[in-house]
């Protein structure tokens, strides 16, 4: 992902392809209110060339707070996306993408649903994880815990 052109500094907005052998580069930049996530390369079946596949990236639209998956040809980044797929939710741009092997990412619907429910439960109870039981706030102990923890010393 590429930030501002010239002297400016900006969050990742566009995508730039660098050829390390020749020093050549080509870029695509979306609208000023759109921001790319970290691009990921996807091979195209039957094409063994170095850049014969596709570049995938999320694209966050700051104007209407929505996101898309953009697909660019890896050998023609400057032409921009060949496809833009609305995601249906806002995914704020971030710095790092992710990778998982097929075995790790091939979850069933039930597994995804269970993980989502667990994440929701943890989020709703997030403030409870740091609750203190008593006046011993630094230790998180109640009076009836004293014997259990310090029985040999009492």
Residue frames as a rotation matrix with the C-alpha (Angstrom) as fourth column:
UNK 1
0.588 0.809 0.000 0.00
0.809 -0.588 0.000 0.00
0.000 0.000 -1.000 0.00
UNK 2
-0.487 -0.754 0.441 1.23
0.766 -0.611 -0.199 3.51
0.420 0.241 0.875 -0.74
UNK 3
0.025 0.429 -0.903 0.67
0.774 -0.579 -0.254 6.73
-0.632 -0.693 -0.347 1.18
UNK 4
0.741 0.309 -0.596 0.96
0.020 -0.897 -0.441 10.31
-0.672 0.315 -0.671 -0.03
UNK 5
0.520 -0.575 0.631 2.89
0.809 0.094 -0.581 11.32
0.275 0.812 0.514 -3.12
UNK 6
0.281 -0.484 0.829 5.76
0.040 -0.857 -0.514 13.79
0.959 0.177 -0.221 -2.73
UNK 7
-0.668 -0.657 0.350 6.66
-0.222 -0.273 -0.936 15.28
0.711 -0.703 0.036 0.64
UNK 8
0.032 0.792 0.610 3.33
-0.916 -0.221 0.336 14.58
0.401 -0.569 0.718 2.35
UNK 9
-0.979 -0.202 -0.011 2.61
-0.174 0.868 -0.464 11.76
0.103 -0.453 -0.886 4.79
UNK 10
-0.102 0.995 0.004 -0.72
-0.972 -0.101 0.213 9.96
0.212 0.018 0.977 4.69
UNK 11
0.027 0.177 0.984 -2.31
-0.461 0.875 -0.145 6.65
-0.887 -0.450 0.105 5.62
UNK 12
-0.820 -0.334 0.466 -2.09
0.193 0.605 0.772 3.88
-0.539 0.723 -0.432 3.02
UNK 13
-0.033 0.839 -0.544 -4.28
-0.519 -0.479 -0.708 5.07
-0.854 0.258 0.451 0.21
UNK 14
0.577 0.219 -0.787 -3.21
-0.816 0.190 -0.545 3.47
0.030 0.957 0.288 -3.05
UNK 15
0.719 -0.357 0.596 -1.28
0.187 0.926 0.329 0.49
-0.669 -0.125 0.732 -4.32
UNK 16
0.475 -0.661 -0.581 2.19
-0.870 -0.451 -0.198 0.65
-0.132 0.599 -0.790 -5.87
UNK 17
0.933 -0.271 0.235 4.06
0.304 0.945 -0.118 -2.13
-0.190 0.182 0.965 -7.66
UNK 18
0.449 -0.866 -0.221 7.87
-0.760 -0.500 0.415 -1.97
-0.470 -0.019 -0.883 -7.49
UNK 19
0.925 -0.333 -0.184 10.19
0.144 0.753 -0.642 -3.81
0.352 0.567 0.745 -9.89
UNK 20
0.769 -0.639 -0.035 13.35
-0.101 -0.174 0.980 -4.31
-0.632 -0.749 -0.198 -7.86
UNK 21
0.147 -0.732 0.666 15.39
0.830 0.457 0.319 -5.31
-0.538 0.506 0.674 -10.93
UNK 22
-0.132 -0.152 0.980 14.64
0.869 -0.493 0.041 -2.24
0.476 0.857 0.197 -13.05
UNK 23
-0.862 -0.141 -0.487 13.57
0.420 -0.737 -0.530 0.26
-0.285 -0.661 0.694 -10.41
UNK 24
-0.713 0.661 0.234 10.30
-0.115 -0.440 0.891 0.84
0.692 0.608 0.390 -12.28
UNK 25
-0.813 0.549 -0.194 7.10
0.362 0.217 -0.906 1.43
-0.456 -0.807 -0.375 -10.36
UNK 26
-0.647 0.712 0.273 3.46
0.009 -0.351 0.936 1.91
0.762 0.609 0.221 -11.18
UNK 27
-0.942 0.299 -0.154 0.69
0.135 -0.085 -0.987 3.11
-0.308 -0.951 0.040 -8.87
UNK 28
-0.287 0.924 0.254 -3.05
0.423 -0.116 0.899 3.30
0.860 0.365 -0.357 -8.60
UNK 29
-0.983 0.055 -0.174 -4.68
0.132 -0.448 -0.884 5.77
-0.126 -0.892 0.433 -6.23
UNK 30
-0.220 0.972 0.088 -8.44
0.954 0.195 0.226 5.81
0.202 0.133 -0.970 -5.51
UNK 31
0.438 0.475 0.763 -10.47
0.279 -0.879 0.387 8.88
0.854 0.043 -0.518 -4.58
UNK 32
-0.394 -0.690 0.607 -9.05
-0.307 -0.523 -0.795 11.13
0.866 -0.500 -0.006 -1.84
UNK 33
-0.013 0.486 0.874 -11.55
-0.997 -0.076 0.028 9.74
0.080 -0.871 0.485 0.71
UNK 34
0.917 0.286 -0.277 -10.76
-0.296 0.955 0.009 6.06
0.268 0.074 0.961 0.00
UNK 35
0.077 -0.906 0.417 -8.00
-0.993 -0.033 0.111 4.07
-0.087 -0.422 -0.902 1.73
UNK 36
0.370 -0.039 -0.928 -6.51
-0.418 0.885 -0.204 0.66
0.829 0.463 0.312 0.87
UNK 37
0.826 -0.212 0.523 -5.63
-0.384 0.468 0.796 -2.04
-0.414 -0.858 0.304 3.31
UNK 38
-0.237 -0.965 0.111 -2.47
-0.594 0.234 0.769 -4.11
-0.769 0.116 -0.629 2.89
UNK 39
0.359 0.371 -0.856 -2.51
-0.926 0.256 -0.277 -5.66
0.117 0.893 0.436 -0.58
UNK 40
-0.027 -0.320 0.947 -2.24
-0.358 0.888 0.290 -9.44
-0.933 -0.331 -0.138 -0.93
UNK 41
-0.490 -0.252 -0.835 -1.24
-0.871 0.102 0.481 -11.41
-0.036 0.962 -0.269 -4.01
UNK 42
0.262 0.587 0.766 -3.45
-0.335 0.800 -0.498 -14.19
-0.905 -0.126 0.406 -5.37
UNK 43
-0.794 -0.598 0.109 -2.12
-0.155 0.373 0.915 -16.51
-0.588 0.709 -0.389 -8.05
UNK 44
0.209 0.803 -0.558 -4.11
-0.919 -0.034 -0.392 -17.03
-0.333 0.595 0.731 -11.23
UNK 45
0.379 -0.022 0.925 -4.52
-0.016 0.999 0.030 -20.70
-0.925 -0.026 0.378 -12.15
UNK 46
0.654 -0.148 0.742 -2.34
0.707 0.468 -0.530 -21.74
-0.269 0.871 0.411 -15.03
UNK 47
0.745 -0.437 0.503 -0.17
-0.029 -0.776 -0.631 -18.61
0.666 0.455 -0.591 -14.94
UNK 48
0.593 -0.603 -0.534 3.28
0.806 0.440 0.396 -19.21
-0.004 -0.665 0.747 -13.49
UNK 49
-0.006 -0.622 0.783 4.65
0.461 -0.696 -0.550 -15.75
0.887 0.358 0.291 -14.25
UNK 50
-0.769 -0.449 -0.455 5.81
0.594 -0.237 -0.769 -13.57
0.238 -0.862 0.449 -11.38
UNK 51
-0.817 0.470 -0.336 2.98
-0.194 -0.771 -0.606 -11.07
-0.544 -0.430 0.721 -11.73
UNK 52
-0.852 0.484 -0.200 0.34
-0.090 0.240 0.967 -13.00
0.515 0.842 -0.161 -13.62
UNK 53
-0.472 0.686 -0.553 -2.10
0.864 0.485 -0.135 -13.09
0.176 -0.541 -0.822 -10.73
UNK 54
0.314 0.716 0.623 -4.18
0.383 -0.696 0.607 -10.53
0.869 0.048 -0.493 -8.90
UNK 55
-0.899 -0.432 0.067 -3.73
0.151 -0.451 -0.880 -7.98
0.411 -0.781 0.471 -6.12
UNK 56
0.159 0.958 -0.241 -6.53
0.629 0.090 0.772 -8.02
0.761 -0.274 -0.588 -3.51
UNK 57
-0.916 -0.398 -0.055 -7.12
0.292 -0.566 -0.771 -5.26
0.275 -0.722 0.635 -1.00
UNK 58
0.103 0.913 -0.394 -9.90
0.974 -0.174 -0.148 -3.90
-0.203 -0.368 -0.907 1.14
UNK 59
-0.704 -0.220 0.675 -10.84
0.420 -0.896 0.146 -0.34
0.573 0.386 0.723 0.28
UNK 60
-0.251 0.579 -0.776 -12.40
0.888 -0.182 -0.423 1.79
-0.386 -0.795 -0.469 3.02
UNK 61
-0.226 0.299 0.927 -14.60
0.559 -0.739 0.375 4.67
0.797 0.603 0.000 1.82
UNK 62
-0.789 -0.191 -0.583 -14.32
0.608 -0.371 -0.701 7.39
-0.082 -0.909 0.409 4.48
UNK 63
-0.853 0.506 0.128 -17.12
-0.426 -0.816 0.392 9.42
0.303 0.280 0.911 2.91
UNK 64
0.148 0.985 -0.086 -19.91
-0.757 0.169 0.632 6.88
0.637 -0.029 0.771 3.34
UNK 65
-0.285 -0.385 0.878 -18.08
-0.921 0.362 -0.140 4.58
-0.264 -0.849 -0.458 5.82
UNK 66
0.859 0.462 0.221 -18.35
-0.363 0.853 -0.374 1.45
-0.362 0.241 0.901 3.72
UNK 67
-0.203 -0.971 0.128 -15.80
-0.595 0.227 0.771 -1.02
-0.778 0.080 -0.623 2.36
UNK 68
0.832 0.328 -0.448 -15.16
-0.554 0.454 -0.697 -2.98
-0.025 0.828 0.559 -0.78
UNK 69
0.211 -0.790 0.576 -12.77
0.282 0.613 0.738 -5.70
-0.936 0.007 0.352 -1.88
UNK 70
0.637 -0.072 -0.767 -10.83
-0.686 -0.505 -0.523 -4.40
-0.350 0.860 -0.371 -4.89
UNK 71
0.456 -0.460 0.762 -9.15
0.463 0.854 0.238 -6.71
-0.760 0.245 0.602 -7.39
UNK 72
0.552 -0.376 -0.744 -6.33
-0.705 -0.688 -0.175 -5.43
-0.446 0.621 -0.645 -9.62
UNK 73
0.916 -0.389 -0.102 -4.26
0.229 0.713 -0.662 -7.24
0.330 0.583 0.742 -12.25
UNK 74
0.632 -0.724 -0.276 -0.80
0.355 -0.046 0.934 -7.63
-0.689 -0.688 0.228 -10.74
UNK 75
-0.312 -0.795 0.520 0.84
0.856 0.003 0.517 -6.92
-0.413 0.607 0.679 -14.12
UNK 76
-0.454 0.204 0.867 -1.20
0.503 -0.744 0.439 -3.74
0.735 0.636 0.235 -14.69
UNK 77
-0.349 0.269 -0.898 -1.72
0.910 -0.132 -0.393 -2.04
-0.224 -0.954 -0.198 -11.31
UNK 78
-0.918 -0.126 -0.376 -1.91
0.090 -0.990 0.110 1.46
-0.386 0.067 0.920 -12.85
UNK 79
-0.728 0.685 0.025 -5.18
-0.027 -0.066 0.997 0.62
0.685 0.726 0.066 -14.65
UNK 80
-0.502 0.533 0.681 -6.93
-0.864 -0.345 -0.366 0.24
0.040 -0.772 0.634 -11.31
UNK 81
-0.476 0.335 0.813 -9.44
-0.344 0.780 -0.523 -2.35
-0.809 -0.529 -0.256 -10.18
UNK 82
-0.865 0.290 -0.410 -10.94
-0.295 0.368 0.882 -4.86
0.407 0.883 -0.233 -12.58
UNK 83
-0.002 0.890 -0.457 -13.54
0.475 0.403 0.783 -5.62
0.880 -0.215 -0.423 -9.91
UNK 84
-0.803 -0.080 0.591 -14.96
-0.451 -0.567 -0.689 -3.86
0.390 -0.820 0.419 -6.84
UNK 85
-0.249 0.689 -0.681 -17.03
0.400 0.714 0.575 -6.04
0.882 -0.129 -0.454 -4.53
UNK 86
-0.001 0.312 0.950 -19.06
-0.713 -0.667 0.218 -4.32
0.702 -0.677 0.223 -1.76
UNK 87
-0.829 -0.373 -0.418 -18.47
0.027 0.719 -0.694 -6.06
0.559 -0.587 -0.586 1.58
UNK 88
0.130 0.982 -0.139 -21.61
0.373 0.081 0.924 -4.76
0.919 -0.172 -0.356 3.27
UNK 89
0.796 0.028 -0.605 -19.84
0.591 -0.254 0.766 -3.40
-0.133 -0.967 -0.219 6.37
UNK 90
0.761 -0.597 0.252 -17.18
-0.479 -0.780 -0.402 -0.82
0.437 0.185 -0.880 7.08
UNK 91
0.694 -0.673 -0.256 -13.72
0.719 0.629 0.296 -2.33
-0.038 -0.390 0.920 7.54
UNK 92
0.884 -0.381 -0.270 -11.43
-0.330 -0.919 0.215 0.55
-0.331 -0.101 -0.938 8.56
UNK 93
0.645 -0.701 -0.303 -8.11
-0.189 0.238 -0.953 0.47
0.740 0.672 0.021 6.76
UNK 94
0.881 -0.423 0.213 -5.29
-0.125 0.227 0.966 -1.16
-0.457 -0.877 0.147 8.63
UNK 95
0.210 -0.904 -0.372 -1.60
-0.926 -0.306 0.221 -1.74
-0.314 0.297 -0.902 8.13
UNK 96
-0.764 -0.616 0.191 -1.33
-0.553 0.778 0.297 -5.53
-0.331 0.121 -0.936 8.03
UNK 97
0.151 0.730 -0.666 -3.15
-0.840 0.451 0.303 -8.18
0.522 0.514 0.681 6.05
UNK 98
0.048 -0.145 0.988 -3.23
-0.746 0.652 0.131 -11.79
-0.664 -0.744 -0.077 7.07
UNK 99
-0.183 -0.125 -0.975 -2.51
-0.800 0.596 0.074 -15.22
0.572 0.793 -0.209 5.65
UNK 100
-0.036 0.161 0.986 -3.77
-0.725 0.675 -0.137 -18.61
-0.688 -0.720 0.092 6.69
UNK 101
-0.949 -0.278 -0.145 -3.30
-0.305 0.705 0.641 -21.97
-0.076 0.653 -0.754 5.03
UNK 102
-0.373 0.858 -0.354 -6.40
-0.485 0.145 0.862 -23.64
0.791 0.494 0.362 3.65
UNK 103
-0.267 0.260 -0.928 -6.66
0.599 0.799 0.051 -25.99
0.755 -0.543 -0.369 6.63
UNK 104
-0.780 -0.107 -0.616 -6.59
0.595 -0.433 -0.677 -23.08
-0.194 -0.895 0.402 9.09
UNK 105
-0.845 0.416 -0.337 -9.09
-0.438 -0.899 -0.014 -20.95
-0.309 0.136 0.941 7.17
UNK 106
-0.645 0.599 -0.475 -11.56
-0.239 0.433 0.869 -23.62
0.726 0.674 -0.136 6.12
UNK 107
-0.920 0.346 0.183 -14.03
-0.154 0.110 -0.982 -23.21
-0.360 -0.932 -0.048 9.00
UNK 108
-0.530 0.834 0.154 -17.59
0.785 0.414 0.461 -24.46
0.321 0.365 -0.874 8.81
UNK 109
-0.121 0.612 0.781 -20.52
-0.037 -0.789 0.613 -22.11
0.992 0.045 0.118 9.26
UNK 110
0.788 0.464 -0.405 -21.08
0.322 0.250 0.913 -23.55
0.525 -0.850 0.047 12.74
UNK 111
0.057 -0.860 -0.508 -17.45
0.998 0.048 0.031 -22.88
-0.002 -0.509 0.861 13.76
UNK 112
-0.688 -0.278 0.671 -17.63
0.399 -0.916 0.029 -19.29
0.606 0.288 0.741 12.54
UNK 113
0.248 0.878 0.409 -20.95
-0.080 -0.402 0.912 -18.75
0.965 -0.259 -0.030 14.31
UNK 114
0.702 -0.042 -0.711 -19.56
0.664 0.401 0.632 -20.22
0.258 -0.915 0.309 17.58
UNK 115
-0.368 -0.919 -0.143 -16.48
0.927 -0.350 -0.134 -18.00
0.073 -0.182 0.981 17.37
UNK 116
-0.502 0.259 0.825 -18.61
0.126 -0.922 0.366 -14.94
0.856 0.287 0.430 16.68
UNK 117
0.629 0.776 -0.056 -20.84
0.113 -0.021 0.993 -15.68
0.769 -0.631 -0.101 19.70
UNK 118
0.394 -0.577 -0.715 -17.79
0.919 0.257 0.300 -16.13
0.011 -0.775 0.632 21.91
UNK 119
-0.656 -0.654 0.378 -16.31
0.672 -0.733 -0.103 -12.84
0.345 0.186 0.920 20.67
UNK 120
-0.069 0.725 0.685 -19.62
-0.062 -0.689 0.722 -11.05
0.996 0.008 0.093 21.35
UNK 121
0.771 0.365 -0.522 -19.80
0.430 0.307 0.849 -12.56
0.471 -0.879 0.080 24.84
UNK 122
-0.052 -0.886 -0.462 -16.23
0.998 -0.061 0.005 -11.50
-0.033 -0.460 0.887 25.63
UNK 123
-0.661 -0.191 0.726 -16.93
0.381 -0.919 0.105 -8.00
0.647 0.346 0.680 24.37
UNK 124
0.294 0.862 0.413 -20.09
-0.070 -0.412 0.909 -7.57
0.953 -0.296 -0.061 26.45
UNK 125
0.918 0.014 -0.396 -18.28
0.377 0.283 0.882 -8.82
0.124 -0.959 0.255 29.56
UNK 126
0.220 -0.924 0.313 -15.05
0.531 -0.156 -0.833 -6.97
0.818 0.349 0.457 28.81
UNK 127
0.052 -0.180 0.982 -15.41
-0.552 -0.825 -0.122 -4.59
0.832 -0.536 -0.143 31.74
UNK 128
0.891 0.376 0.253 -15.83
-0.416 0.458 0.786 -7.52
0.180 -0.806 0.565 34.14
UNK 129
0.589 -0.701 -0.402 -12.36
0.454 0.699 -0.553 -8.98
0.669 0.143 0.729 33.57
UNK 130
-0.468 -0.840 0.274 -10.76
0.279 -0.435 -0.856 -6.25
0.839 -0.324 0.438 35.68
UNK 131
0.493 0.712 0.500 -13.34
-0.320 -0.386 0.865 -6.05
0.809 -0.587 0.037 38.43
UNK 132
-0.686 -0.707 0.171 -12.03
-0.359 0.124 -0.925 -6.11
0.633 -0.696 -0.339 41.98
UNK 133
-0.140 0.638 -0.757 -13.62
0.477 0.714 0.513 -8.34
0.868 -0.289 -0.404 44.63
UNK 134
0.511 0.308 -0.802 -13.03
0.849 -0.039 0.527 -6.29
0.131 -0.950 -0.282 47.78
UNK 135
0.974 -0.186 -0.129 -11.29
-0.125 -0.918 0.377 -3.52
-0.188 -0.351 -0.917 49.65
UNK 136
0.127 -0.969 0.214 -7.98
0.092 0.226 0.970 -5.22
-0.988 -0.103 0.118 48.90
UNK 137
0.862 0.396 -0.317 -8.08
-0.230 -0.250 -0.940 -3.70
-0.451 0.884 -0.124 45.43
UNK 138
0.145 -0.892 -0.429 -4.40
-0.984 -0.174 0.029 -4.14
-0.100 0.418 -0.903 44.79
UNK 139
-0.785 -0.463 0.412 -4.62
-0.473 0.877 0.085 -7.87
-0.401 -0.128 -0.907 45.45
UNK 140
-0.346 0.750 -0.563 -8.16
-0.729 0.163 0.665 -8.56
0.590 0.641 0.491 44.25
UNK 141
-0.777 -0.001 -0.629 -8.90
0.297 0.881 -0.369 -10.59
0.554 -0.474 -0.684 47.41
UNK 142
0.308 0.860 0.406 -11.98
-0.350 -0.294 0.890 -10.85
0.885 -0.416 0.210 49.62
UNK 143
-0.050 -0.304 0.951 -11.77
-0.997 -0.041 -0.065 -11.46
0.059 -0.952 -0.301 53.36
UNK 144
0.679 0.370 0.634 -13.00
-0.475 0.880 -0.004 -15.03
-0.559 -0.299 0.773 52.91
UNK 145
0.846 -0.467 -0.256 -10.13
-0.038 0.427 -0.904 -15.64
0.531 0.774 0.343 50.44
UNK 146
0.357 -0.781 0.512 -7.51
-0.881 -0.464 -0.094 -14.82
0.311 -0.418 -0.854 53.05
UNK 147
0.325 -0.225 0.918 -7.37
-0.589 0.711 0.383 -18.26
-0.740 -0.666 0.099 54.64
UNK 148
0.913 0.062 0.402 -7.20
0.246 0.703 -0.667 -19.96
-0.324 0.708 0.627 51.24
UNK 149
0.721 -0.644 0.254 -4.24
0.057 -0.310 -0.949 -17.85
0.690 0.699 -0.187 50.12
UNK 150
-0.117 -0.796 0.594 -2.48
-0.591 -0.425 -0.686 -17.16
0.798 -0.432 -0.421 53.44
UNK 151
0.798 0.593 -0.109 -3.69
-0.283 0.528 0.801 -20.06
0.533 -0.608 0.589 55.64
UNK 152
0.429 -0.714 -0.554 -0.19
0.736 0.632 -0.244 -21.27
0.524 -0.303 0.796 56.51
UNK 153
-0.570 -0.699 0.432 0.87
0.371 -0.688 -0.624 -17.79
0.733 -0.196 0.651 57.56
UNK 154
-0.007 0.667 0.745 -2.18
-0.518 -0.640 0.568 -16.99
0.855 -0.382 0.350 59.72
